[in-house]
Amino acid sequence: MIIVPVDNLREGMVLAKDVATTSATDYRTLLTRGTFLTGEMITMLSRKGIKSVNIIGDEQQAIIADSMPSAPARVHVAAGKEEPSAAVNIPQPQYEPVSVAEEIKNQHIGRALAELNTIFEENGEVKELSQDAVKKVNDIADDILVDIGNDSTYLGNQMIALQNYDDYTYKHCLRVAMLSTSVAGELGLSKEETKDVIVSALLHDIGKSNIDHDIIIKPSKLTDAEFAEIKRHPYIGYNILKNSGEGVYSGNVLSGVLFHQEKYDGSGYPTGIKGKEIPLIARIITVCDVFDALTSNRPYRKPWSVAEAEEYILGSCGSHFDFDVTSAFLRAFNPYPVGTMVSLSDGRHAIVIQTNQNVLRPIVRIQGQNSAEEIDLSSDFRFLSVMITGIYGGTYPTYG
């Protein structure tokens, strides 16, 4: 399997996994695994804001091509969706149906998007969360706790799907909650502590609901007055949660919302506390918050690559971020999952075949004309100066 950016897709490639939309009101499968991509499909994926998809490739390509008889291709498109033209005669891979567990996870994501949308996009100033909203957030947190746990593969797939171009605060909060779940797992937090992390992350930006939306989406640099307004959102969110009822949210959850903009060196806001004075829950949310903000589309800039964002976070340890939390984050969310084609600083490109503790230096395979070479970028002294420069942006192999 190869992870391919949508801009690099070509007709004839075959989906290795389902592709879903991330509309809050209509979370659904667009194309199912086994689909042979056509130009119309690729255009549709781009228009929907999908960034990358999983494609059959590498060893699987040769294995399937050699073992499967040639037959007319069947186009797999979810019922009621845009119907592309039929594909040409090429071998048709066979797949097991989507598991019940996978389908349940998809339903959980769809429900979370829809319900967070209603909570965050409520008209008028939010003073408190209703009992219904509190229950919805709690249910979402339970689903995330069960679905993700410490499953970084599921996390990576969902993060790719959720980083859509029609980005809103509620989607950002959902992604931060999902990231924070895995970081909490890496740090060995209990189930109860992790649940607090998830709830706090889901609501960490609820205070922005009461900030002028034009400031939130402003495409240029904020004025001092506008930034001062933005800096109010942790206090606003803290008060919204406190006003939602005595004992509804623990002090730990409130701390995550109030202190998620603090920095390890004390230069953050709203209080300027530093180091271990910042509650652990806030230190976890801070790393995940910044990572998601950097890798998501914003009105004023294009998204950074996952690797660029992780390198920034690594370089900001001790100033912006806590060392231990950063280390846990890098273990929890891999910028180069197995199957990713990457460009190397020596001009070659390779496919990741195994991850390492240093996620920025995995084991890769470089395909030559007659043979393939496997290189451990973390330990092979011949390649210590070779670095991954980013996701490969050239021509990808086509199945068939």
C-alpha positions in Angstrom: 0.0 0.0 0.0 1.2 3.5 -0.9 -0.1 6.8 0.6 -0.5 9.1 -2.4 -1.3 12.9 -2.3 -4.4 13.6 -4.3 -2.5 16.0 -6.6 -0.3 13.0 -7.6 -3.2 10.5 -8.4 -3.5 9.1 -11.9 -6.2 7.2 -13.7 -5.9 3.4 -13.2 -4.7 3.6 -9.6 -6.6 1.4 -7.2 -7.8 2.4 -3.7 -6.5 0.2 -0.9 -8.9 1.8 1.7 -12.2 3.6 1.6 -12.3 7.4 1.2 -14.8 9.4 3.2 -16.0 13.0 3.2 -15.8 15.0 6.4 -18.9 17.1 6.1 -20.4 17.6 9.6 -23.9 17.0 8.3 -23.1 14.2 5.9 -20.1 12.1 6.9 -20.1 9.3 4.4 -18.0 7.1 2.2 -17.2 8.6 -1.2 -15.3 5.7 -2.8 -14.7 2.2 -1.5 -11.5 0.2 -1.5 -11.0 -1.7 -4.8 -12.1 1.3 -6.9 -10.1 1.9 -10.0 -9.7 5.7 -10.1 -10.8 7.7 -13.1 -10.2 11.3 -13.9 -13.7 12.2 -12.7 -13.1 10.6 -9.4 -9.7 12.3 -8.9 -11.4 15.7 -9.7 -14.1 14.9 -7.2 -11.6 14.0 -4.4 -9.8 17.2 -5.0 -13.0 19.3 -5.0 -14.0 17.6 -1.7 -10.7 18.7 -0.2 -9.3 15.2 0.4 -5.5 15.5 0.8 -4.2 11.9 0.3 -5.5 8.4 -0.2 -4.2 4.9 0.2 -3.4 3.2 -3.1 -2.4 -0.4 -3.9 1.3 -0.4 -4.7 4.7 -1.8 -4.0 4.8 -5.6 -3.5 1.0 -5.8 -3.5 0.9 -4.5 -7.0 3.1 -7.3 -8.4 1.5 -10.0 -6.3 -2.1 -9.1 -7.4 -1.2 -8.6 -11.0 0.5 -12.0 -11.2 -2.2 -13.9 -9.3 -5.5 -12.4 -10.5 -7.1 -13.3 -13.8 -7.9 -10.4 -16.1 -11.6 -9.4 -15.9 -13.7 -6.3 -16.6 -13.2 -3.8 -13.9 -16.1 -2.9 -11.6 -16.3 0.6 -10.3 -17.0 0.7 -6.6 -18.9 3.9 -5.7 -20.9 4.4 -2.6 -24.7 4.4 -3.3 -26.1 7.7 -4.4 -22.7 9.3 -5.1 -21.3 10.9 -8.3 -21.1 8.1 -10.8 -17.8 8.2 -12.9 -17.3 6.5 -16.2 -16.5 2.8 -16.3 -12.9 1.7 -16.1 -11.0 -0.3 -18.7 -10.2 -4.1 -18.7 -7.8 -4.7 -15.9 -7.4 -7.2 -13.1 -9.9 -6.7 -10.3 -8.5 -7.2 -6.7 -10.8 -8.8 -4.2 -11.4 -7.4 -0.7 -13.0 -8.4 2.5 -16.1 -6.3 3.3 -15.6 -3.4 5.7 -15.6 -4.8 9.2 -18.3 -4.0 11.7 -15.7 -2.3 13.9 -14.6 0.0 11.1 -18.2 0.9 10.2 -18.9 1.8 13.9 -15.8 4.0 14.0 -16.9 5.8 10.9 -20.3 6.3 12.5 -18.7 7.7 15.6 -16.7 10.3 13.6 -19.8 11.4 11.7 -21.8 11.8 14.9 -18.9 13.7 16.6 -18.7 16.1 13.7 -22.4 16.8 13.6 -22.8 17.2 17.3 -19.7 19.4 17.8 -20.9 21.5 15.0 -24.2 22.3 16.8 -22.3 23.1 20.0 -19.6 25.4 18.6 -21.7 27.1 15.9 -24.6 28.0 18.2 -26.0 31.5 17.4 -25.4 34.1 20.0 -23.0 34.3 22.9 -22.4 31.0 24.7 -22.7 31.3 28.5 -22.8 27.7 29.5 -23.3 24.2 28.0 -26.7 22.7 28.2 -27.1 19.3 29.8 -27.6 17.8 26.3 -24.4 19.4 25.1 -22.5 18.1 28.1 -23.8 14.6 27.5 -22.9 14.7 23.8 -19.3 15.8 24.6 -19.1 13.0 27.2 -20.4 10.4 24.7 -17.9 11.6 22.0 -15.1 11.3 24.5 -16.1 7.7 25.3 -16.1 6.8 21.6 -12.7 8.3 21.1 -11.3 6.5 24.1 -12.6 3.2 22.8 -11.8 3.7 19.1 -8.3 5.2 19.3 -6.8 4.0 22.6 -3.2 3.8 21.5 -4.0 2.7 17.9 -1.7 5.1 15.9 -2.7 3.5 12.6 -6.4 4.4 13.1 -5.4 7.8 14.3 -3.2 8.5 11.3 -6.0 7.4 8.8 -8.6 9.6 10.5 -6.3 12.6 10.8 -5.7 12.5 7.1 -9.5 12.3 6.4 -10.4 15.1 8.9 -7.8 17.6 7.6 -10.2 19.0 5.0 -10.2 22.4 3.5 -13.5 23.6 4.9 -11.9 23.8 8.3 -13.8 25.0 11.4 -13.0 25.3 15.1 -15.1 22.2 16.0 -13.1 20.0 13.5 -9.8 21.4 14.9 -11.0 20.4 18.5 -11.9 16.9 17.4 -8.5 16.4 15.8 -6.7 17.8 18.8 -8.8 15.4 21.0 -7.8 12.4 18.9 -4.1 13.3 18.9 -4.2 14.0 22.6 -5.7 10.5 23.3 -2.6 8.8 21.8 -0.2 11.1 23.6 -1.9 10.4 26.9 -1.6 6.7 26.1 2.2 7.1 25.4 2.5 8.9 28.8 0.8 6.0 30.6 -2.2 8.0 31.9 -5.0 6.0 33.4 -8.4 5.6 31.6 -9.9 8.3 33.8 -7.1 10.7 33.2 -7.2 10.1 29.5 -10.9 10.8 29.5 -10.3 14.1 31.1 -7.7 14.9 28.4 -10.2 14.1 25.6 -13.0 16.1 27.1 -10.7 19.1 27.7 -9.3 18.9 24.2 -12.8 18.7 22.7 -13.7 21.9 24.4 -10.3 23.7 24.6 -11.4 26.4 22.0 -15.1 26.7 23.0 -14.3 30.2 24.1 -13.7 31.2 20.5 -17.5 30.8 20.0 -17.8 34.2 21.8 -15.0 36.0 19.7 -15.9 38.0 16.7 -15.8 35.4 13.8 -14.2 38.0 11.4 -11.2 38.0 13.8 -11.0 34.2 13.9 -11.0 33.9 10.1 -9.0 37.1 9.3 -6.6 36.3 6.4 -4.0 38.8 7.4 -2.0 39.6 10.5 -4.0 40.6 13.6 -3.8 44.0 15.1 -2.7 44.3 18.7 -6.4 44.9 19.7 -7.5 41.9 17.7 -4.9 39.6 19.2 -5.8 40.9 22.7 -9.4 39.7 21.9 -8.1 36.3 20.8 -6.2 35.9 24.0 -9.4 36.1 26.0 -10.7 32.7 24.7 -9.1 30.5 27.3 -10.8 32.5 30.1 -14.0 32.6 28.2 -13.9 28.8 27.7 -13.0 28.2 31.3 -16.0 30.2 32.5 -18.4 28.5 30.0 -17.4 25.1 31.5 -17.7 26.4 35.1 -21.1 27.9 34.4 -22.3 24.6 33.1 -23.0 23.2 36.6 -21.2 22.5 39.8 -19.1 19.3 39.5 -19.9 18.8 35.8 -16.3 19.3 34.8 -13.3 18.4 37.0 -10.6 20.8 37.9 -8.3 18.9 35.6 -10.6 19.5 32.5 -10.9 23.2 33.4 -7.1 23.5 33.7 -6.7 22.1 30.2 -9.0 24.7 28.8 -7.6 27.6 30.8 -3.9 26.9 30.3 -3.6 25.4 26.8 -2.0 28.5 25.4 0.7 28.7 28.0 4.3 28.1 26.9 7.0 26.1 28.7 9.3 29.1 29.1 6.5 31.3 30.5 5.9 33.5 27.5 2.4 32.2 26.8 -1.0 33.4 28.0 -3.3 34.0 29.8 -1.2 33.7 33.1 2.4 33.3 32.0 3.0 30.2 34.2 5.9 28.0 33.0 7.5 24.6 33.1 5.9 22.0 35.3 3.6 24.7 36.8 1.5 24.2 33.7 -0.8 21.2 34.3 0.1 18.1 32.4 -3.3 18.1 30.7 -2.6 21.5 29.2 1.0 20.6 28.2 -0.5 17.7 26.2 -3.2 19.8 24.5 -0.7 22.6 23.7 1.5 20.3 21.6 -1.5 18.7 19.8 -3.1 22.1 19.3 -0.1 23.7 17.6 0.6 20.6 15.5 -2.9 20.6 14.1 -3.0 24.4 13.6 0.3 24.1 11.6 -0.9 21.2 9.4 -4.4 22.5 8.7 -5.5 25.0 6.0 -5.8 28.5 7.3 -7.1 31.7 5.5 -3.6 33.3 5.9 -1.3 30.4 4.9 -1.1 27.0 3.3 -0.8 24.0 5.6 2.6 22.7 6.7 3.6 19.1 6.0 3.4 16.7 9.0 7.2 16.4 9.0 7.7 20.2 8.9 5.3 20.6 11.8 7.0 17.8 13.9 10.4 19.2 13.2 9.2 22.7 14.4 7.8 21.1 17.6 11.0 19.2 18.2 13.0 22.4 17.8 10.7 24.2 20.2 11.2 21.9 23.2 12.0 23.8 26.3 10.7 27.0 25.0 7.1 26.3 23.8 6.7 22.6 24.6 7.5 20.2 27.4 10.3 17.6 26.5 8.4 14.5 27.8 5.1 15.4 26.1 6.9 16.2 22.8 8.7 12.8 22.9 5.3 11.1 23.6 3.7 13.0 20.7 6.4 12.0 18.3 6.0 8.4 19.3 2.2 8.7 19.0 1.9 10.3 15.6 4.2 9.2 12.9 4.7 11.6 10.0 5.8 8.8 7.7 3.6 5.8 8.2 4.5 2.5 6.4 3.6 2.9 2.7 4.5 6.6 2.5 6.7 7.5 -0.5 9.3 10.1 0.5 12.0 12.3 -1.1 15.5 12.0 0.3 18.1 14.8 0.5 20.4 12.9 -1.9 17.8 13.3 -4.7 16.4 9.8 -4.6 12.9 8.7 -3.5 12.0 5.7 -1.3 9.1 4.0 0.3 8.8 3.6 4.1 8.7 -0.1 5.1 9.2 0.2 8.9 9.1 2.9 11.5 11.8 3.6 14.2 11.7 5.2 17.6 13.0 8.3 15.8 10.0 8.7 13.6 11.8 11.2 11.3 14.3 8.5 10.3 12.5 5.3 9.4 13.6 2.2 7.5 13.1 2.8 3.7 13.4 0.8 0.5 14.9 2.4 -2.6 14.1 0.6 -5.8 16.8 0.4 -8.3 16.7 -0.9 -11.9 17.5 -4.5 -11.0 17.3 -4.6 -7.2 16.0 -2.9 -4.1 18.0 -1.6 -1.2 16.7 -1.3 2.3 18.2 1.4 4.5 17.8 2.2 8.1 18.1 6.0 8.2 18.5 5.9 12.0 21.5 3.6 12.3 23.2 3.1 8.9 26.3 5.2 9.2 26.6 5.5 5.4 23.3 7.5 5.4 23.6 9.6 8.5 23.7 12.8 6.4 20.7 11.8 4.3 17.4 13.2 5.5 13.8 12.9 4.4 12.9 16.2 2.8 9.2 15.5 2.5 6.4 13.5 0.9 7.4 12.4 -2.7 5.8 14.8 -5.2 6.7 13.1 -8.5 5.1 10.3 -10.5 3.6 7.3 -8.6 3.3 3.8 -10.0 -0.1 2.9 -11.5 -1.6 -0.5 -10.7 -2.5 -2.7 -13.6 
